[in-house]
Amino acid sequence: MVDPASKPSLARNSATRVVAAGTVPAVGSDARGVTPAETARRWLAPLVAFLASSLGTACTVSLVDARVRLDLLSAVDARFVGWVGLDALICMATALVGLAGARRVGAGPPLALGAAASVFGLALGASITEDTQLALALPVLGLAAGGLLAGGLGMALELPWRWARLTVVAWAIPLTAAWPLLAWSALHHPSQQLRLTAHPTIWLLAPVALLIVVWSMASMLLEPDLAQWGRPGLENAWSGLILVVLGAALVAMLLGFAPEISLIWRRPLILGTAVLVVLCWSAVLAGMADRWVKLALLCVGTVAAAIPALVQLTLAVSDAGSSRAGLAPVVVMAGAAVAGAGAGWRWPEKLAVPALLLTATGAAAAWVVPDQPWWLTAAGAPLLVGGAATLACGLAVAMHHPAALRLVGFGAISALSLGLVFAIPVGWALTGSAPVSTDATRAVGRVFLGITVAATVLAAAYASILLGRLRSGPPPP
């Protein structure tokens, strides 16, 4: 086994790090001394990252709201799906710019932009009344989600090693734990108005956005040391991943903006695009030379694309059964995700394969899509434990270098966005009906649960091979 201490890390206690361009301060060096303002900024960083990630997930399109009001949303604007594709495209493009620029300007600008856009986007998406509002709300929400998610992860690039690790794990928790709570909030929303997202009360949204903006401004004023070194060998992975995810979002947008396309052609186009995305993502993984980054991207991509849609669809079916889903089962599922993230972060190399297999087991157990909330919790808790642990394992492995963390973080954000965009179209293409009714939602959920079982088992087998090679080979350069 490779000694984790031998891996290059995001930050060490050394004062400098030598790179091709010369010598630059290492993230985590305290050569300039630590002022009280910088100390406060570091202490607040994990909390701000958690809030930024939570607010970013809240700015994504709610499948629970969209599925029951799909016909009404399409009546407001027949090109509704196209605007959703544009939302994903803007989200991923904003995340790309934010993570790429974090090495030079820090996380402050994308965080401040995302926090400001979230206030307007959530307000616009809370009650849709006309096509102009719909066309404006989705791009603003995409801008907010991309800025907040990219900025929250980019914070780690300007923090010492200890605080960087705490910040990344705090950022990762809402990416799996928030979905049961968001779905429950949407299911128990009393209003019948058309909406795209869950709108938090202003008494919660205002202080959260304000804290994120204040931290961003402090970060820009204090100008902390940034991780400015690159990593040779990841250029092709960046190019391939950008081409795959932005191309997929562009195709989804173009298909959505052309409602006149015949259903005979629409179904194979949707399925062909989804299959092509999976194949191209696999090709990007196969072409990467760094096996640590390959393992990390494999883990985060597999679960980030599946967990949000699975949780929302299965919880919607359970809530429509013999009894409504209470808050207690949802909190148990969210707590299971938090526990899984902590375990995966603590033992990434040991739990990567078991976490993927546990995710497959939870998906298989939930395949019946029970109509009792506590039965769903019994199956959904292992799914979320495994999914959260897998995501945390991938991010922990990627912490060995700033460039790897940026790439893997962008992969996680992209997989999450594409998974939400393609959930309803692919479900319709495979089952023949959109997940509007309870029976149709159960059928779509079973399809995705089956796909998740197959994908996670294959990913676990590949991860086992990668870990075997890494343990028997030399440590990464």
Secondary structure, DSSP 8 states (H G I E B T S, - for coil): ---GGGS--S--SSSEEEETTEEEE-TT--TT---HHHHHHHHHHHHHHHHHHHHHHHTS--HHHHHHTHHHHHHH-TTHHHHHHHHHHHHHHHHHHHHHHHHHH-SHHHHHHHHHHHHHHHHHHTSB-SHHHHHHHHHHHHHHHHHHHHHHHHGGGGS-HHHHHHHHHHHHTHHHHHHHHHHHHHHT----SB-SS----HHHHHHHHHHHHHHHHHHHHH---------TT-HHHHHHHHHHHHHHHHHHHHHHT-TTS-HHHHHHHHHHHHHHHHHHHHHHHHT-S-HHHHHHHHHHHHHHTTHHHHHHHHHHHHHTSSS---HHHHHHHHHHHHHHHHHHHHSHHHHHHHHHHHHHHHHHHGGG--SSHHHHHHHHHHHHHHHHHHHHHHHHHHTT-HHHHHHHHHHHHHHHHHHHHHHHHHHHHHHSS-TTSHHHHHHHHHHHHHHHHHHHHHHHHHHHHHHHHHHHS----
